[in-house]
Amino acid sequence: MRFDLMTGVATWASAAQLARDAEGAGFSGLVFTETSQTPWMSMAAAATAAPSLELSTGIAVAFARSPIVSAAIAWELAENTQGRFRLGLGSQVQAHVERRYGAAYDPPGPRMRDYLLAVKACLRAFRGEERLHHDGPYYKLSLLPPEWAPRRHEFGDVKVDVSAVGPWMCEMAGEVADGIHVHPFHSMHYLHERLLPAVTRGAAKAGRRPEDVDLIVPVFAVPGDTPEERAPLIERTRFQIAFYGSTRNYAYQFDDLGFEGTSARLNERLKAGDLAGMAALITDEMLEHFAVICRWDELADRLVERYQGIATRVVSYLAEQQIRSDPATLARWGEVARAIAATSAA
């Protein structure tokens, strides 16, 4: 199990510095989100600055760009990182895809399946295994003249992952994807009772084993040796869980644990603009299910106990925020990263 750091919007210089810091501290890799800027240039800066870090998008917005564009970017990053890159894709939500990116969205599940297959067809063509020919319901690709094909390299086995939450998407990912970016808003009950059975069904369709599908799992990890030290990240975690939990499609995350009706109450407060009221609905009992809150010297063991045998990579959702506000915590996070690496190697 590897331990990564999640990062978002940054200048190239700050991305490079964060990569150097993360590499020096002992993190395995960086996971770049795509929100208000694309991740590609920051990833290039990070890769140049920290030549041992493994890099991933978690996630890049798929429908905003052609499958061959995503495949070509992944191919270039794989070559220049010497195989230390994997492509993580997601659908985003309908409003953003249609009204911000001006792209087609419906139906998101079948479209994402076709998109993944199209990207993989492009990568096979880049490797010279077959001519480009993907004839799917949403994407049709059949032209790749030699002068337009990217140059061959020895790092062409690029892993392609997808974000998945619901049963249809998790089953599809188990069938088609190399890995799954699990939603940070998850409980162990969700992983064991919903996600893993769906992945198993999908893998069986493709003649694969469930363990052939890597799980990349962002975690609300909140370390601190005193309640006062933990307080800022706990409040951030309450809000983030409340924000994600206000989505009606995620209501089962609460309902399965006996917190029925929480999602609807969160949605009411969101519509009223009551952000503080949203966070206040997330109780300490809920936090025990959706976050890992403990002393610094307990964190590595807690994460290993919780995710070993399930996650290929655990990603700290909150560490960058804490490191930027208090650079001294970088060394503490590094201790956690090295302890997880040592446990996993044993």
C-alpha positions in Angstrom: 0.0 0.0 0.0 1.4 3.4 -1.0 0.7 6.8 0.6 0.1 9.8 -1.7 -0.6 13.5 -1.3 -3.6 15.1 -3.0 -3.0 18.5 -4.5 -5.1 21.0 -6.6 -4.6 24.4 -8.1 -1.0 25.6 -8.1 1.5 27.6 -10.1 4.2 25.5 -11.8 6.7 26.7 -9.3 4.6 25.8 -6.3 3.8 22.4 -7.8 7.5 21.8 -8.2 8.2 22.8 -4.7 5.5 20.7 -3.3 6.8 17.7 -5.3 10.3 18.2 -3.9 8.9 18.5 -0.4 6.7 15.4 -0.8 9.5 13.3 -2.3 11.9 14.4 0.4 9.4 13.6 3.2 8.7 10.1 1.9 5.4 10.3 0.1 4.9 7.8 -2.7 3.2 10.1 -5.1 1.1 13.1 -5.9 -2.6 13.0 -7.0 -3.6 16.0 -9.0 -7.2 17.1 -9.2 -8.8 19.1 -12.0 -10.9 22.0 -10.9 -10.3 25.6 -12.0 -7.1 24.7 -14.0 -6.0 21.6 -15.9 -3.4 19.4 -14.1 -1.0 18.7 -17.0 1.5 21.5 -16.7 1.7 21.3 -12.9 2.3 17.6 -13.2 5.1 18.2 -15.7 6.7 20.6 -13.3 6.3 18.2 -10.4 7.8 15.3 -12.4 10.8 17.3 -13.4 11.4 18.5 -9.8 10.9 15.1 -8.1 12.0 12.2 -10.3 11.0 9.4 -8.0 7.4 10.4 -7.3 4.5 8.6 -8.9 1.9 10.9 -10.4 -1.8 10.5 -11.2 -4.8 12.6 -12.1 -7.5 12.1 -9.5 -9.4 13.0 -11.6 -9.1 14.6 -15.0 -12.5 15.5 -16.6 -13.0 12.9 -19.3 -15.9 14.3 -21.4 -14.2 17.7 -21.7 -11.7 16.3 -24.2 -11.5 13.8 -26.9 -10.3 10.3 -25.9 -7.3 10.5 -28.2 -6.3 13.8 -26.5 -6.4 12.2 -23.1 -4.5 9.2 -24.4 -1.9 11.4 -26.0 -1.3 13.5 -22.9 -1.1 10.3 -20.8 1.4 8.8 -23.3 3.6 11.9 -23.2 3.6 12.0 -19.4 4.3 8.3 -19.2 7.4 8.7 -21.4 8.7 11.8 -19.6 8.2 10.3 -16.1 9.6 6.9 -17.2 6.4 5.1 -16.4 5.5 6.9 -13.2 2.2 8.2 -14.4 -1.3 6.8 -14.5 -4.4 8.4 -15.9 -7.4 8.9 -13.7 -10.6 10.0 -15.4 -14.0 11.0 -14.1 -17.3 12.3 -15.6 -17.8 15.4 -13.4 -21.4 16.5 -13.0 -23.8 17.3 -15.8 -24.0 21.1 -15.3 -20.2 21.5 -15.5 -19.9 19.1 -18.5 -22.6 20.7 -20.5 -22.6 24.4 -19.4 -18.9 24.9 -18.5 -17.2 22.6 -21.0 -19.9 22.6 -23.7 -19.6 18.8 -24.1 -22.1 15.9 -24.2 -22.9 14.2 -20.9 -25.9 11.8 -21.1 -25.8 8.9 -20.4 -22.8 9.3 -18.1 -22.2 5.7 -17.2 -22.3 4.1 -20.7 -20.5 7.1 -22.1 -17.7 6.7 -19.6 -17.4 3.0 -20.5 -17.1 3.8 -24.1 -14.6 6.6 -23.3 -12.4 4.3 -21.4 -12.4 1.7 -24.1 -11.6 4.4 -26.7 -8.6 5.6 -24.6 -7.4 2.1 -24.3 -7.8 1.6 -28.1 -5.7 4.7 -28.6 -2.9 3.4 -26.3 -2.8 0.1 -28.1 -2.5 1.9 -31.4 0.3 4.1 -29.9 2.1 0.9 -28.8 1.8 -0.5 -32.4 -0.3 -3.4 -31.3 -3.1 -2.7 -33.7 -4.3 0.0 -36.0 -6.6 2.6 -34.4 -10.2 1.3 -34.6 -12.7 2.1 -32.0 -16.4 2.0 -33.1 -18.4 2.6 -29.9 -21.8 4.1 -29.4 -20.4 7.6 -28.5 -16.9 7.7 -29.8 -15.6 6.5 -33.2 -11.9 6.7 -33.9 -10.3 5.2 -37.0 -7.6 7.6 -38.3 -4.0 7.7 -37.1 -1.5 8.3 -39.9 2.1 7.5 -39.1 3.1 11.1 -39.1 0.4 11.9 -36.5 1.1 8.9 -34.2 3.2 9.7 -31.1 6.7 8.3 -31.0 7.1 4.9 -29.4 8.6 4.5 -26.0 9.1 1.7 -23.5 6.6 3.0 -20.9 3.5 2.6 -23.0 1.6 0.3 -20.6 -0.3 3.3 -19.1 -2.8 2.5 -16.4 -6.2 4.1 -16.9 -8.4 4.5 -13.8 -11.9 5.9 -13.4 -13.8 7.5 -10.5 -16.8 5.4 -9.5 -19.3 5.6 -6.7 -22.6 3.9 -7.6 -23.1 0.2 -8.3 -23.3 0.5 -12.1 -20.1 2.6 -12.4 -18.2 0.4 -9.9 -19.2 -2.7 -11.8 -18.2 -1.1 -15.1 -14.9 -0.1 -13.6 -14.3 -3.6 -12.4 -14.8 -4.8 -15.9 -12.9 -2.2 -18.0 -10.6 0.0 -15.8 -7.2 -0.6 -14.4 -8.2 1.1 -11.1 -10.9 3.0 -9.3 -10.6 6.4 -7.7 -12.8 5.9 -4.7 -14.8 8.9 -3.4 -13.3 10.4 -0.3 -16.8 10.4 1.2 -16.9 6.7 2.1 -17.2 4.4 5.1 -15.8 0.9 5.5 -19.3 -0.4 5.3 -19.6 1.2 1.8 -16.3 -0.4 0.7 -17.1 -3.9 1.9 -20.9 -4.0 1.2 -21.3 -1.9 -1.9 -18.1 -1.1 -3.8 -16.1 -4.3 -3.6 -19.1 -6.6 -4.5 -19.8 -4.4 -7.6 -16.1 -4.5 -8.6 -16.1 -8.3 -8.2 -19.1 -8.7 -10.5 -17.5 -6.5 -13.1 -14.1 -8.2 -12.9 -15.8 -11.6 -13.4 -17.4 -10.4 -16.6 -14.0 -9.7 -18.0 -12.4 -12.9 -16.6 -10.4 -10.9 -14.1 -9.8 -11.1 -10.4 -11.1 -8.2 -8.2 -7.5 -7.6 -7.0 -6.6 -6.9 -10.6 -8.4 -3.6 -10.1 -6.4 -1.1 -8.1 -8.3 1.0 -5.5 -7.0 4.6 -5.0 -8.6 5.8 -1.8 -8.6 9.4 -0.7 -9.0 9.6 3.1 -10.0 12.3 5.5 -7.0 11.7 7.8 -6.9 14.1 10.8 -3.8 13.8 13.0 -2.9 15.8 16.0 -1.6 15.3 19.5 -4.2 17.5 21.1 -7.8 18.4 20.5 -6.7 21.9 19.7 -4.2 20.7 17.0 -6.9 18.5 15.4 -9.7 21.1 15.5 -9.0 23.0 12.2 -8.9 19.8 10.1 -11.9 18.3 12.0 -14.0 21.3 11.0 -12.8 21.1 7.4 -13.7 17.5 7.4 -17.2 18.1 8.8 -17.8 20.6 6.1 -16.4 18.4 3.3 -18.5 15.4 4.4 -21.6 17.7 4.7 -21.0 19.1 1.2 -20.5 15.7 -0.4 -23.4 14.2 1.7 -25.8 16.8 0.5 -25.9 15.1 -2.9 -29.1 13.1 -2.8 -27.5 10.2 -4.8 -25.1 9.7 -1.9 -27.9 9.4 0.7 -27.3 5.7 1.2 -23.8 6.5 2.7 -25.6 7.9 5.7 -28.7 5.6 5.6 -26.7 2.4 5.6 -25.1 3.4 8.9 -28.4 4.3 10.6 -28.2 8.1 10.0 -31.4 8.2 7.8 -32.5 11.5 6.4 -29.2 13.2 6.9 -28.6 13.8 3.2 -32.0 15.5 2.8 -31.4 17.8 5.8 -28.0 18.7 4.4 -29.5 19.5 1.1 -32.1 21.8 2.8 -29.3 23.8 4.5 -27.3 23.9 1.3 -30.2 25.5 -0.5 -30.6 28.0 2.3 -27.0 28.9 2.2 -26.4 27.7 5.8 -22.9 26.3 5.4 -22.3 26.3 9.2 -25.6 24.5 9.8 -24.5 21.9 7.3 -21.3 21.2 9.1 -23.1 21.1 12.4 -25.2 18.1 11.2 -22.1 16.0 10.9 -21.8 14.4 14.4 -18.7 12.9 16.1 -20.3 9.5 15.5 -20.5 10.1 11.8 -16.9 11.3 11.8 -15.8 7.9 13.2 -17.2 6.3 10.0 -15.9 8.7 7.4 -12.6 10.0 8.8 -9.5 8.8 10.7 -8.9 11.0 13.6 -6.0 10.2 16.0 -2.6 11.2 17.4 0.3 11.5 15.0 2.0 8.4 16.3 -1.2 6.3 15.7 -2.0 7.5 12.2 0.1 5.1 10.1 -1.1 2.1 12.0 -4.8 3.2 11.8 -4.5 3.7 8.1 -2.8 0.3 7.5 -5.4 -1.4 9.7 -8.3 0.2 7.9 -7.1 -0.1 4.3 -4.4 -2.8 4.0 -5.7 -5.5 1.6 -8.3 -3.1 0.1 -6.4 0.0 -1.1 -3.5 0.0 -3.5 -2.9 3.6 -2.7 -4.2 5.7 0.2 -4.3 9.4 -0.6 -4.3 12.1 2.1 -7.1 14.5 1.2 -6.2 17.1 3.8 -2.4 17.0 4.2 -1.6 19.7 1.7 -3.8 22.2 3.5 -2.1 21.5 6.8 1.4 21.6 5.3 0.8 25.0 3.6 -0.6 26.5 6.8 2.0 24.9 9.0 5.2 23.8 7.1 6.5 22.1 10.2 3.9 19.4 9.8 5.6 18.2 6.6 8.0 16.2 8.7 5.2 14.6 10.7 3.4 13.6 7.5 6.7 12.2 6.2 6.9 10.0 9.3 3.5 8.6 8.5 4.4 8.0 4.9 7.6 6.1 5.7 5.8 4.1 8.4 3.2 3.0 5.9 5.8 2.1 3.3 7.8 0.1 5.9 4.7 -1.8 7.0 3.6 -2.6 3.4 7.1 -3.8 2.5 7.3 -6.1 5.5 
